[in-house]
């Protein structure tokens, strides 16, 4: 389908929005600014005691003003003091904590507790984003798309251009704007944000609290993690966003969440406000099948191999354990999720359910000549497009996982492309040692080599190259890599030794010595690490170009598919897929029964630490001081009425990645916990919502306060927080 047709299909989609509607169950990460119209009555029926305006308002302070997005939506946080104190998950802060850690200052193992603002640690590049307001720009977006009809370009570029036009048109000083589409173009909204860049780490518990159970407990219930960390947000003297300066002051948020120690019980109302990243619940059956049968298994296979290498090295050496902690977590988190996604997408027969929905849609289309003329053989066209790309999808995944995200060396080598581009632009073959590219690489490599071990990376590299070679479609296999494999007769260890011996990128001293002489094209051309990376990337570009028209057609057909679904379900509001915009989800605290004879209670307690503790185990060990605090049993005001200290609870809230760190709020608008995970049975959730089994795993805020108070003795932090009984 050509671009102009694609644009017209989007515009047609915009015309079908109905002014009357009903809400589809309680599924959904609902748009917060539409909550009063779409969800508030259902929320009241569930038990919320706040008014709609107390939850979301653009004119008076409301709950939404206490909710922040970290790093433009990687996680969510909430403001809990008038002095800019913000709380999120430990795993959201994990990368920052790891980068600050060393054998001398192991904040991962021992935690970090600032006694005053002077001890807080600046985190360069960290951002915190507050939503100010949202406006509907659907009509304006439609006009912009019409003006592009004559342009022959691909849909993604059209969308980017349109977003840019709208964002510039409605720009407002002091705010950043972001245009977002809902339901593949059914609606367009412009979001206004205040973005703060001076963010400092305040507190983090030891990993044995913050990540207790690690991989084994991840994506499961019950869990017992004290998954929290704290930052402070700074601005200029007027409270506005500002670059880092020692003169900056903690901001005073418009709204601060009160923190409840009253506790929770089965059936209590709960809601989450946050920034869920991405879901794909309107993916057709062919796309779901592709994910669980092709792309996920390929990714899992690569990460299985990589994680095994890292795990062995980390368990054997404490320094390596610190260096690779964040890399391991970033690889393992989605690896385990993908395993669960495949298992439960199959168990819930999501492909079958989607196929039935497509059959219903096809019958609805065929029942009316006008609809048939508009939508044609939509489902069959989608089937054909997915069938065309299916043989090559694993190749794309192996390239991404084994090369782009493979060994540290290949990831670093990709930065040579910037040198080549600069030389081409300047018409030279040598760059001065003080050029911008050299300075940037030096800066990047200070942290890179701190968290790099050559022997570990050699093992990863050898394994990744072997996986890549053995799984790439021959049509897109790089000749240069094939020549190296032949040169070393398929011995990947010898190939690896050759690369690491002859690349300037494998040690800090070697790389910096080369940079000090100035960057030359000759060295780049013969560097074996870059040769491998560049040749793989070249073939990946060829694959991208080969699939370009087909992928563009899939995009256009999926937009038409979404339009048909909305039209067929006219009068029902379909929850938009997550896209890192602020959403609300609401429900109740509750357990569940995953299978016959098994029932999980809605709460977990400190007893789980005692039961799971295994001395010297990498996942279930406890630092001596953590163990001592638990054994002492002084729960203070944080104990429940039954005398127990509860560590976590489960709710039926609908969340996904990006919601990590989101505040869990009770009917009165008080903070009762932090969302940090989903249960194993909800792993199909990005593709399909199952209300019977979907659970949001939360840390009990009383456990958080107990760690701050009884374990860390951080009275300076407690004194900032408004705690309510």
Buried (B, 14 or more C-beta within 10 A) or exposed (E): BEBBEBBBBBBBBBEEBEEEBEBEEBBBBBBBBBBBEBBBEBBBEBBBEBEBEBBBBBEEEBBBBBBBBBBBBBBBBBBBBEBBBBBBBBBBBBBBBBBBBEEEEBBBBBBBBBEEBEEBBEBEEBBBBBBBBBBEBBEBBBEBBEEBBEEEEBBEEBBEBBBEBBBEEBEEEEBBBBBBBBBBBBBBBBBBBBBBBBBBBBBBBBBBBBBBBBBBBBBBBBBBBBBBBBBBBBBBEEBEBBEBEEEBBBBEBBBBBBBBBBBBEEEBBBBBBBBBBEBBBBBBBBBBBBBBBBBBBBBBBBBEBBBEBBBEBBEEBEEBBBBBBBBBBEBBBBBBBBBBBBBBBBEBEBBEBBBEBBEEBBEBBEEEEEBEEBBEEBBEBBBBBBEBBBEBBBBBBBBBBBBBBBBBBBBBBBBBBBBBEBBEEEEEEBBEBEBEBBEEBBEEBEEBBEBBBBEBBBBBBBBBBBBBBEBBBEEBBBEBBBEBBEEBEEEBEEBBBBBBEEBBBBBBEEBBEBBEEEBBBEBBEEBBBBBBBBBBBEBBEEBBEBBEBBBBBBBBBBBBBBBBBBBBBEEEBBBBBBBBBBBBBBBBBBBBEBEEEEEBBBBBBBBBBEEBBEEEEEBBBBBEBBBEBBEEEEBEEBBBEEEBBBBBBBBBBBBBBBBBBBBBBBBBBBBBBBBBBBBBBBBBBBBBBBEEBBBBBBBBBBBBBBBBBBBBEBEBBBEBBBBEE
